[in-house]
Amino acid sequence: MEHKACLHAQEYNFGVCRMVVILTNSSFSVGKTQAAPGPSAQAQDRHAWILHGCQQCVSQGQRDGQAGFKSFAHGCHAPCEECSPGHLQSHHQPHHHQQRCGSHQSQRGLSVPRRARGQALWSGLRAIQLHQQRQWHHSAQQQEQQQQQHQRAMPGPEAAQAGGQMHQQPPSSSSSLSSSAAAVQPSLLMRVLPPQAHPYAQLMRLDKPIGTWLLLWPCLWSIAMAAQPGHWPDPWTTFLFSLGAVLLRGSGCTINDLWDRDLDRRVERTRSRPLASGAVSPTQAVGLLAGQLSLGLVILLQLNDYSKVLGASSLALVGSYPLMKRITHWPQAYLGLTINWGALLGWAAVRGACDWSVVLPLYLAGTCWSLVYDTIYAHQDKRDDAVAGMGSTALLFGQKTDLVLLGFTTAQVALLTLAGGNAGMAWPYYVGVTGLASHLVWQIRTVDLNNGRDCMNTFISNKWAGGILFAGCVGGRLLST
């Protein structure tokens, strides 16, 4: 009875599988007879993927080495170990195999056929899912291209409004290397601003505040370390630097996009930026830049004379940074020298001048930190940069990125320890240094450099790394004597 039940179950399973194959082949043949593209063409493609999944995606342990639907039939009617796979000459001959291995199947039950059926079914479902994902990415790309073409054909104000509405939607991610923050929800600021202002806010990166945090943290480290022993950081200076970080970061991004607007159109991650997409014209971007620099000058005039000269000198770095990727493989190092200028300026704003024994190690430590997070960030665009002939540390370090970044992290810890010792910081400061180092090691050890979304998420996590050190700076100054 057990042997008979086993044979009936096998015949039923094989019959179901053969019905799926026949229906799939019938649909596929009907799809091929359609001359015009449409739903039938999509069905043809979908069934082709089902067939492909049934043929190619069955796990290696269950394959019988045969081609076509023999693998599918073998997956649903798997022979036992005692019988040769060569006995299964065709998926139309299940009874031949049942006669030869029926006794073996009855001894061991249906565990192997069930496992094989599950693997074949999973492979088919996975093929359908992959096909649907590719269809979605293709349609999203077509929709974005149509929106950009329509936007370029519109006059200036209408194009700005359309660009703002277009950028309210998250951009599509079509590859694991260049997909980044595609699914990020609009920030509260972007939801409050009118649609006409969205392209300008995006040009300043107000919708992506991570860059402002990375610019602000070195300033706050320096301000906290420059405070008098037992005192909190000066609140007015902290407010001025926080507002200045927003404006300086916005100015830097505007300058960068003016330089790179032609290049950005060729890079998938950046082609939707306002200047690259045409939502903002170069003339409008220059006007926005002038407004940001004017407000930044108002803030700079609130500081002492030493800080005014020191702050104004940073504009040379800000203006020349976009050129570095065209002439060197170290633009991330140049960015570090630019974005960490606040480590010098914060101390000078509080104390009236720089104590180079403190601020120079702090400045270089921040540069090492920038090399770590911006190299991870650059791995999103390494293929596009290679095609365009642009330089980056992601391309320079290649497969050795992990080891090189660990070296920069070690250098950063040494420089921060030197700066804290020269500044007379108490033990909480060194706890903050240890926390920052641990966070960076975690980033380097866990990030997938071939996954754009993971690179972006790791890059964004550096706002917490900088906050850990800032908490250590505040505590180290409060407990110092």
Residue pairs with C-beta under 8 A, 6 or more apart in sequence:
2 106
3 102
3 103
3 106
6 102
6 105
6 106
6 109
6 110
7 98
7 102
7 105
7 106
9 110
9 113
10 77
10 94
10 98
10 105
10 110
10 113
11 94
11 95
11 98
13 76
13 77
13 113
13 117
14 73
14 76
14 77
14 91
14 94
16 76
17 72
17 73
17 76
17 77
17 91
17 117
17 120
18 73
18 91
18 92
21 54
21 69
21 72
21 73
21 91
24 47
24 50
24 51
25 51
27 43
27 47
28 44
28 47
28 48
28 51
30 40
31 40
31 41
31 43
31 44
31 45
31 47
32 44
34 40
34 41
34 44
42 135
45 131
46 128
46 131
49 127
49 128
49 130
49 131
50 124
50 127
50 128
52 127
53 123
53 124
53 125
53 126
53 127
53 128
54 69
54 71
54 72
54 75
54 120
54 123
54 124
54 127
55 67
55 68
55 69
55 71
55 72
56 123
57 123
57 124
57 126
57 127
58 71
58 72
58 74
58 75
58 116
58 119
58 120
58 123
59 119
59 123
62 74
62 75
62 78
62 115
62 116
62 119
62 120
63 71
63 74
64 70
64 71
64 74
64 79
64 85
64 88
65 85
66 74
66 85
66 88
69 91
70 88
70 90
70 91
72 91
72 120
73 88
73 90
73 91
73 94
74 85
74 88
74 116
75 116
75 117
75 119
75 120
76 113
76 116
76 117
76 120
77 88
77 94
77 97
77 113
78 112
78 113
78 115
78 116
79 85
79 87
79 88
79 97
79 101
80 101
80 104
80 105
80 108
80 112
81 104
82 101
82 104
83 97
83 100
83 101
83 104
87 96
87 97
87 100
87 101
88 96
88 97
89 96
98 105
105 113
136 172
137 172
137 173
137 174
140 172
140 174
141 172
141 174
144 166
144 171
144 172
144 272
147 162
147 166
148 166
148 272
148 277
148 278
150 162
151 159
151 162
151 163
151 166
151 277
151 278
151 279
152 159
152 278
154 162
156 281
156 284
157 196
159 278
159 279
160 196
160 199
160 279
160 280
160 284
161 195
161 196
162 279
163 198
163 199
163 274
163 277
163 278
163 279
163 280
164 195
164 196
164 197
164 198
164 199
164 279
165 195
165 198
166 272
166 277
166 279
167 198
167 199
167 202
167 272
167 274
167 279
168 186
168 190
168 195
168 198
170 181
170 182
170 183
170 184
170 185
171 182
171 272
172 182
173 179
173 180
173 182
173 183
173 452
173 453
174 268
175 268
175 452
176 450
176 451
176 452
176 453
177 379
177 380
177 382
177 383
177 450
177 451
177 452
178 267
178 268
178 269
178 380
178 381
178 383
178 384
178 452
179 269
179 452
179 453
180 269
180 380
180 452
180 453
180 455
180 456
181 208
181 453
181 456
181 460
182 453
184 208
186 207
187 206
187 207
187 209
189 201
189 206
189 207
190 198
190 201
190 206
190 207
193 201
199 274
199 279
199 280
200 274
200 280
200 284
200 288
201 207
202 273
202 274
202 279
203 250
203 253
203 254
203 257
203 273
203 274
203 275
203 280
203 285
203 288
204 246
204 249
204 250
204 253
204 254
204 288
204 292
205 211
205 212
205 249
205 250
205 253
206 246
206 250
210 459
210 460
210 462
210 463
211 249
211 253
212 245
212 246
212 249
213 462
213 463
213 466
214 339
214 370
214 373
214 462
214 463
214 466
215 245
215 248
215 249
215 339
215 342
216 241
216 242
216 245
216 342
217 463
217 466
217 467
217 469
217 470
218 339
218 340
218 341
218 342
218 343
218 346
218 362
218 363
218 366
218 466
219 241
219 245
219 342
219 343
219 345
219 346
220 233
220 238
220 241
220 346
220 470
220 473
221 343
221 346
221 362
221 366
221 466
221 469
221 470
221 473
222 342
222 343
222 344
222 345
222 346
222 347
222 350
222 359
222 362
223 233
223 234
223 237
223 238
223 241
223 346
223 347
223 349
223 350
224 233
224 470
224 473
224 474
224 477
225 347
225 358
225 362
225 419
225 420
225 423
225 425
225 473
225 476
225 477
226 346
226 347
226 349
226 350
226 351
227 233
227 234
227 350
227 477
229 424
229 477
229 480
229 481
230 477
230 478
230 479
230 480
230 481
231 477
231 478
232 474
232 478
233 474
233 477
234 350
237 346
237 349
237 350
240 299
240 302
240 303
240 349
241 342
241 345
241 346
241 349
243 299
244 296
244 299
244 300
245 342
247 292
247 293
247 295
247 296
247 299
248 296
248 314
248 318
250 292
251 289
251 292
251 293
251 296
251 318
252 318
252 321
252 338
254 285
254 288
254 289
254 292
255 289
255 318
255 319
255 321
255 322
256 321
256 322
257 264
257 273
257 274
257 275
257 276
257 285
258 275
258 282
258 285
258 286
258 289
259 322
259 323
260 270
260 276
260 322
261 273
261 275
261 276
261 282
263 270
263 388
263 390
264 270
264 271
264 273
264 275
264 276
265 271
265 276
266 384
266 387
266 388
267 381
267 384
267 385
267 388
268 384
269 380
269 381
269 384
269 452
270 276
270 381
271 277
274 280
274 285
275 281
275 282
275 285
280 288
300 307
300 308
300 311
300 312
301 308
303 311
303 349
304 348
304 349
304 352
306 348
306 352
306 353
306 354
307 345
307 348
307 349
310 344
310 345
310 348
310 354
311 341
311 345
314 338
314 341
314 345
317 334
317 337
317 338
317 341
318 338
320 334
321 331
321 334
321 335
321 338
324 330
324 331
324 334
324 335
324 391
325 331
325 385
325 390
325 391
325 392
326 390
326 391
327 391
328 334
328 391
329 391
329 392
329 393
329 395
329 396
330 391
330 393
330 396
331 391
331 392
331 393
332 370
332 371
332 374
332 375
332 378
332 392
332 393
333 367
333 370
333 371
333 393
335 370
335 374
336 366
336 367
336 368
336 369
336 370
336 371
336 374
337 367
339 366
339 370
340 363
340 366
340 367
340 369
340 370
341 363
343 359
343 362
343 363
343 366
344 354
344 359
344 363
347 354
347 355
347 358
347 359
348 354
348 359
355 422
355 423
357 422
358 419
358 422
358 423
359 419
361 415
361 416
361 418
361 419
361 422
362 415
362 416
362 419
364 415
365 411
365 412
365 415
365 416
365 419
368 408
368 409
368 411
368 412
368 415
369 408
369 412
369 436
369 440
369 462
369 465
369 466
371 393
371 405
371 408
372 405
372 408
372 409
372 412
372 440
372 443
372 444
373 443
373 458
373 459
373 462
374 393
374 459
375 392
375 393
375 394
375 397
375 401
375 404
375 405
376 405
376 443
376 447
376 449
376 455
376 458
376 459
377 455
377 456
377 459
378 385
378 392
378 393
378 394
378 395
379 394
379 401
379 449
379 450
379 452
379 455
380 452
380 455
380 456
381 392
381 394
382 392
382 394
382 395
385 391
385 392
385 394
385 395
386 395
393 404
394 401
394 449
397 404
397 405
401 449
402 444
402 445
405 440
405 444
406 441
406 444
409 437
409 440
409 441
409 444
412 436
412 437
412 440
413 433
413 436
413 437
416 433
416 436
416 469
417 430
417 433
420 429
420 430
420 433
420 476
424 480
425 473
425 476
425 477
425 480
426 475
426 476
426 477
426 478
426 479
426 480
426 481
427 476
427 479
428 471
428 472
428 474
428 475
428 476
428 478
428 479
429 472
429 473
429 475
429 476
429 477
430 472
430 476
431 472
431 475
432 468
432 469
432 470
432 471
432 472
432 473
432 475
432 476
433 469
433 472
435 468
435 469
435 472
436 465
436 466
436 468
436 469
436 472
439 461
439 464
439 465
439 468
440 465
443 458
443 461
443 462
443 465
446 458
447 454
447 455
447 458
448 454
448 455
449 455
